[in-house]
Amino acid sequence: MFLVRRICKTERTNVWKVAGLLRNICNAYEEKGRKHATVYIGGFGTPASEITVCAEWEQETIEANRTPNVPSKVLECNGIMQPLLSSYDIEFYEIATEEKLTERGVY
């Protein structure tokens, strides 16, 4: 199991628009079967060193997302969102499940 986090860095004036676009992107993938993503904002109404909008979800495996599998709504929203961002990063984390910990003899 993996946790995937998409991180959008933006300006304060764009934060809610970016959040809406990122939610639309997540919705399009969820309609194709991906698990529900949580979209959240850092640094707008909470202390943070940068203004970010993030989406986070879990998935069983990590595989390349080939262009034919990308919903058209994602391409549309990305086209609108990209000029509003200073960076658009993705992070992957392996979740330390009880099963994995047991397999490795540490639980």
N, C-alpha and C positions, 0 to 999 in steps of 0.2 A: 504494500500500500504506500502511496506517495501523496504528499501535500504539494500542490503547485500554487505559486503566488505570482500574479502579474502585477507589476508596479509601474504606475504612471506618475511621473513627476510633472507638475504643472504650476501655473501661477494661481494665486488666490482668486482672481476674477474668473477663472475657468473651471474651478474645482467641481461645481455641481453639474455643469454641462458634461465634463469628462466622466463623472460618476454615472450620469444617465446613459451616456454612450457605452460605457463599460458594462453596465447592467444589461443593455440591449444585446451586446456581444455575448455575454454569458447566457442570456435567455435563448439566443439562437442555438448555441451549443447544447443547452439543456434539452431543447426540443429534439435534438438528434441523439439524446441518450446520456449525455454527460451528467454527472452528479451536480446538485445545486451548488452554486458559488455564493459566497458572501462578499459583497462589495462594501468597502469601508474607506473612510477619509482620515488622513492624519495631518495635523498641523493647521487645520482651518479653525476648528473650535477646540482643539486639544493641543497641549504642548508637543512640539516636534521641531527638529532642525530643518525640515523641508516640508513643502506641501505635496502630499501624495494621495493618489486614489489607487486602491488595491482591490484585486479580486483574488479569492482563495478558494480552492476546492480540492477534494481528494479524488484520486483515481488509482485503479489497480496496477496499471503498468504505465511506462513512459515510452511513447512511440512518436515518430515523426508525424506531424499533422500535414498531410499532403494537400496541395491546393485544390484538387477535385473534391476533397471532403470539407472544405471551408464553406459554410453557408453564405449566400449572397449578402444577407443582412450584415454579416461580420465585415465583409469587404467594404460595404457602404459606410458603416459606422467607423471603421478604421480610417477611411479616407477623410472623414470629417474630423476625427479625433487627432490624427497625427500632427497637424499644424498647431494644436493646442498644447503639445507636450515638449518638454526638454529632454526626456528620456522615457523609454518604454522597455522595461526589463522583465525577465522571467526568472524565477528561482524554483528549484526542485529540492524537496526534502524527502528522505525515506522515513516513514513513520516506524518508530520502534514499538511494534505490536508485541503482545505477550508471546505470540507464536514465534516471531523472529528472535526474541530474546531467549526463549526456551531452546530454539534450534542452535543458538550460539553458546548455550550453556551458561548464561549469565542471569537467568531468572528462575 
